[in-house]
Amino acid sequence: MNGTDSPQNVPDRPRKIRLLLVDDHAVMRVGLESVLNAHPAFEVVGGAADAQSAERLHRELNPDVTLLDIQMPDQDGIACLERILQAASGSRIVMLTSSEAEEDIFRALHAGALGYVLKTACPEELLETIRAVHEGRSVLSAAVRARLEEREGSTLLTARELEVLQYVRKGLSNAEIGRFLNVSMHTAKAHVASVLKKLDATDRAEAVGRAFERGILRP
C-alpha cells in the first residue's frame, strides 16, 4: 500500500435528453440550440430546415425529443410529424410554432404530438415541456389550452375535407372537385356539405372566410 486512497466509483451522470430541432429559420435554430445546450440536461444533436431533412435526421440520430415547427418550405410540419411517427411510432415530438390556429393545434395533437408550445413561451416553459414529453406526458402551454377551450365541442375537418376546402377556395364546382378526387359529383357535394356544416357556414364564401379566421387556410 502506498498510503494513497484507492479510486472510488464515481456514479454515472444522468444521460442528457437528445434533441432534434426542426425550423426553417436558421436564427431560430441557433438561438434554441444555444439556450438548450447551456442546460446540463439537454443536448442538441441535430438541426433541420425542412421536412425531408428532418425525416432523414430523425432516422439517423433517433433523438429523444424532436422540436418541430408547423410552417416549413417543402411540407406542412404536421404531415412531417405523421411521417416520422409512421417510421418510428414511439417518437416524442413537441410542436414549437408561432401558429395559434385552433385547427393546427387540433391536427397536431390528433396526429400524435405530445406537446404544443408557442414560440412566444418563456425558456422555462419550453424546458419543462421537453422534460414532460421525454417522460411520455402530454403538455400544452397555457395559451394553447385557452385556444382549445374556445373551440370546445367543435368538429375537426378530416384530411379529405381539408382537400375539398382547398378546391372550394379555388372556386371549383362539385363536378370539378369530383374529377380531381376521382369520385362522383354526388360524393363531392356531400364532402362540400360536410365542410360547410363543420365550419358553421351557410355557403362556400362564408366557409372560406371562416377557414381563414380559424387558421385552416392561409393567404
MOHU-V882760 format. One record per helix or strand. SS is the DSSP state (H for helix, E for strand). FROM is the first residue (numbers start at 1). TO is the last residue. Records with the same first field share a line. If there is no record, write none. Layout:
# MOHU-V882760
SS: FROM-TO ; FROM-TO
This chain:
# MOHU-V882760
E: 17-22 ; 42-48 ; 65-68 ; 93-97 ; 115-118 ; 139-140
H: 26-37 ; 51-61 ; 77-87 ; 102-111 ; 123-134 ; 142-150 ; 159-169 ; 174-181 ; 185-198 ; 204-213
